Amino acid sequence: GENVGLHLPTLSVQEGDNSIINCAYSNSASDYFIWYKQESGKGPQFIIDIRSNMDKRQGQRVTVLLNKTVKHLSLQIAATQPGDSAVYFCAENKGNSGYSTLTFGKGTMLLVSP
Amino acid sequence: AAGVIQSPRHLIKEKRETATLKCYPIPRHDTVYWYQQGPGQDPQFLISFYEKMQSDKGSIPDRFSAQQFSDYHSELNMSSLELGDSALYFCASSLGLAGQEDTQYFGPGTRLTVL
């Protein structure tokens, strides 16, 4: 696939562990953040989003934390499963026109061992 | 649920040839975005359209052009192809909610290989 991991930070966990993937963003004016999951050879898949007026949002097995002070975003995956193995990207809305042009951060490859 | 459709899924071209990639957004989505993703890289925004008008422009080479049609599908035209254009090209669509969170949903991508 496209994400062969040669240039990506990698997080290796055991099945059942909790995973935390971190992301630093660049634009303090960004007001909307999204986490995407990308499996090899596939398009990015929406996981969870958060607006800048929040510092935490929970979904099913996933939680996103936003720290605007240090411009840091994290994705927590509870009870990680082999099917969670993929590259995870954070993206920030840096649109100039009012529409959501996304700037992606560097991905993190998550490897889950059974 | 219906997703973003891209065609073709795979495309092989020679240097200096042209290529046309097509994108069919999710029904009722009037905004489309094009991204380029090289091996091991994050997706890079190329261009977007809202209601058939260009809404934003990123790092799209002058050799590339795109448009959105009356049925909201979009085409990315690439001319004078170079080896470095080999990449995955993704289209995403959204409802076009200006000023609000406007989630983009991605298609499966077109893998372009330039020989």
Contacts between the chains, C-beta under 8 A, distances in Angstrom:
chain1	res1	chain2	res2	distance
A	2	B	37	5.9
A	2	B	38	7.7
A	2	B	39	5.5
A	2	B	40	7.1
A	2	B	41	7.8
A	2	B	88	5.2
A	3	B	39	7.8
A	3	B	40	6.0
A	4	B	39	6.4
A	4	B	40	5.7
A	5	B	40	7.3
A	6	B	40	5.3
A	7	B	40	4.3
A	7	B	41	7.7
A	8	B	40	6.2
A	32	B	101	4.7
A	32	B	102	7.9
A	34	B	103	6.8
A	34	B	104	7.7
A	36	B	106	7.6
A	41	B	109	7.7
A	41	B	111	7.8
A	42	B	108	6.0
A	42	B	109	7.2
A	43	B	4	7.5
A	43	B	90	5.3
A	43	B	92	7.8
A	43	B	106	3.6
A	43	B	107	5.3
A	43	B	108	5.1
A	43	B	109	5.1
A	44	B	43	6.7
A	44	B	90	7.2
A	44	B	92	8.0
A	44	B	106	4.7
A	45	B	106	7.1
A	46	B	103	5.9
A	46	B	104	7.7
A	46	B	105	6.3
A	46	B	106	8.0
A	49	B	101	6.0
A	49	B	103	6.3
A	51	B	101	6.0
A	89	B	42	5.9
A	89	B	43	7.5
A	93	B	101	7.5
A	93	B	102	7.9
A	95	B	56	6.2
A	96	B	56	6.3
A	97	B	55	5.2
A	97	B	56	5.0
A	98	B	98	4.4
A	98	B	99	5.5
A	99	B	31	6.4
A	99	B	48	6.7
A	99	B	50	5.8
A	99	B	55	5.0
A	99	B	56	6.3
A	99	B	96	6.5
A	99	B	98	5.7
A	99	B	102	6.6
A	100	B	94	6.4
A	100	B	97	7.9
A	100	B	101	7.3
A	100	B	102	4.0
A	100	B	103	7.8
A	100	B	104	6.4
A	101	B	33	7.4
A	101	B	45	5.7
A	101	B	48	6.3
A	101	B	56	4.7
A	101	B	58	7.0
A	102	B	33	7.6
A	102	B	43	8.0
A	102	B	45	6.4
A	102	B	104	6.2
A	103	B	45	6.9
A	104	B	42	3.9
A	104	B	43	5.1
A	104	B	44	7.7
A	105	B	42	6.6
A	106	B	42	5.8
A	107	B	42	5.7
